[in-house]
Amino acid sequence: MRSRVELKSPSSTRDSTGQLSFSYSSQGNVWAEIEQAVTDVTLAEGVDQLDSYTISIHFDPSLAISKGWQVVHGSNTYEVITVDSNDDIRETITMTARFLR
């Protein structure tokens, strides 16, 4: 694991007009491995390719990472799409994420 990243969990609140507002809270910094991957995605129009990233961190049972979390690496922010915590082995948590532009 070569990259230091910040993990952020989403939370939502309603503003004074009743609109849903999202914010992210830091859940700490961890070491991670970030690799670009190309994933085939089936859309209504057919199969397309999605530029995605595989982000792996050391297993930590205190982290309940799920879809919608963010991983921040320098000026780059990634949104978590899927999480595989591999509970049987308990060595790594592997996430598939998309780069937020």
N, C-alpha and C positions, 0 to 999 in steps of 0.2 A: 504494500500500500504506500503510494508515493505522494498523494495529493491531500492537502488539508482542506476539508470542506465543512460548511456549516449546515446543519439540518434544521429545517423550519416546518412547524406544523400549522395547518390552517385553523382559523376560528372564524365564526361569523356572528355578526350582531346586526340589529336593526337600527337604522338611524331615526331621527325625529319624524321623518316622512313615511317610515315603515319600509323603506328600501333595505334589502339585504346587502350588507357590506362585509367584505372579506379582509382579513389581515393575517399576518404570519408571525408566529412567536418562535424565537430561537430555542432549540432543544439541545444545543451544544455543538462543539466541534469534534470531528473524528477524522481519522486517516482513511482514505478511500482510494480505490483504483477506478479510473474512468476510461472506458473504451467506447469508441464509436462503433455502432452496429447498424446494419441495414436490415429492416424487417419488412416482410411482405404483409400488407394489410388488405383485407377484403372490404371494399366499399360497395355502395349500391351500384356504382358505375363499373365495377370490376376490381381487379387486383392492382394495387398501387404500392409503391415503396415508401416507407416512412423512415426518415433519418432518426434513429434513436440511439440512445447511449445505455450501456450497461455500467452500473455503478455498484461496486462491491465494498462493503465495510465489514469489520470484525463483528461477529455476533454479539449483541448486547440485549439481554432479556428485558431491560428497562425501556427500550425503545419500541414503541408500538407504531412503527412506520406503516403508512397505508397510502393508497391512491390519493393524490392531491397534495402530498407533502412537497416541499421544495428542497433542493440541494444547491447550495451556493458555493461556487469555486471561483475565487477572484471576482471578476466582473461578469462571469457566466452564471446564469440561473437555469436549473433543470426542474421540470415538473415530473414527479413520480407517476408512472402509469400502472405498473404492476410491481409486486413485492414477493420474493421467494425467500423466506427466512430459514428454510431447510432445517426445521426443528429437530429432525433426527440426528443430524451431524453436529449442529450448534457451533459451526466454525465461522460462517459468513452469512450476511444478509445481502442478497443480490436484488437490485432494483432495475427495472427498465424505465427510462425517463426520456422526455423530449426536451429539446433546447427551447427555452422561451426567448423570443426575439423582442 
